């Protein structure tokens, strides 16, 4: 079958309009998807920093790698994803201790001053990137074996991290070590107090977490901390924060448990009994599959995508009334990701579906693991070039607004749940009042036709269609992504490619190519919920 590079819009039953290459008219095998959109009411409102991301704490295992945060390229890519939280944490945070000492940083810098004073010389950046690519293999091995040594980090590490977040306009969330325990197995906050004291003296505004995946403490360190004790530990941290003027009202998030199965759900329930009043959001982690035991079929399997919905239901059942729920760490596959899959175009189906589903269920924040770190699921590669999921993220950040609307698929033929759609008000930066954006994906090797209701069929459409640069099912393993038929690549370290959509006339249907993801922006939808 001929492959369309962009999108077809059908003007009537006999004619269609195509801005790229000609697509064949739908055959009986194609999926006819009839959409019902509710533009009158808001289903949920997510945080302005809904799409957020992490930096893995392993970056600080050797302090010199923190200098990568001064890369012009990395700062350019990161600024484009603001507003966002930047979480610094992960498995190694529970083996890190702050070592006070003289700082090399400067106090009270503005974000622009912070950017200007920390730029990395090109020759040093090239050297660090080469060393970082090699060191990642050591870190991945440590993760697989859960073999972590104690790590001291200095004021310089804190300064570099805060300088990066300030320069890029991000809200820093710092993960504290929960495995510093007393003989009575309560949390020992003495080292955290030293860090808070230093950060307050520097004027560093940030939020805090305590511990990473406490359900795995036994495996990582031979320590068992039940949920109720963990809640008391958070209450202790909240009391510690109250001693510092800068952090009395600062955010505290937790407990960062893994997805709810067996003991993990028990830990969350016990934690909320004793710690709910201490936190500002309930955080948990989610991955679809194990990176060492998965396949391309898993990444294209709608049943696997649906497991997130079941997990969200379980978390919400345990949730504390009035407390927002966050996905505090998430990606496609745990264990550092799946080589050849988590860093390929196909991973975008999991990422876009997660963003759409999480918002539709009312989760306030989704933190992507990771902007930079060891493994195969980062947003940028060891050379600091974007992976496909980065381009998906920047389009989501630009186009998708806070207000979540209801969309239903009234009928589908031949595709099951391989066509998936979500609906938001458009972001203020992308369109005028009343505009909506349809997030859509086609997991099938056949085109899908989206039939639009009258509420939007009279609106012009701006189409942002993402496809791999190679055809067919094996093509989704490519690390190159096309926007409306053009491969996306940075022009230089400071300049993005053209990320504008293709303007299409009003029509009652859209065609979604095989193995594609798309944002369809309806500028004149006039949605009352978005006015």
Secondary structure by P-SEA (a helix, b strand, c coil): cccccbbbbbccccbbbbcccccccccccccbbbbbbbccccccccccccbbbbcccccccccccccccccaaaaaaaaaaccbbbbccccccccbbbbbccccccccccaaaaaaaccccaaaaaaaaaaaaaaaaaaaaaaaaccccbbbbcaaaaaaaaaaaaaabbbbbbbcccccccccccccaaaaaaaaaaaaaaccccccccccccccccccccccccaaaaaaaaaaaaaaaaaccccccbbbbccccccccaaaaaaaaaaaacccccccbbbbcccccccccccccccccccccaaaaaaaaaaaaaccccbbbbccccccccccccccccccccaaaaaaaaaaaaaaacccbbbccccccccccccccccccccaaaaaaaaaaaccccbbbbbbbcccccccccccccccccccccccccbbbbbbbbcccbbbbbbbccccccbbbbbbbbbccccccccccccccccccbbbbbcccccccccbbbbbcccccccccccbbbbbbbccccccccc
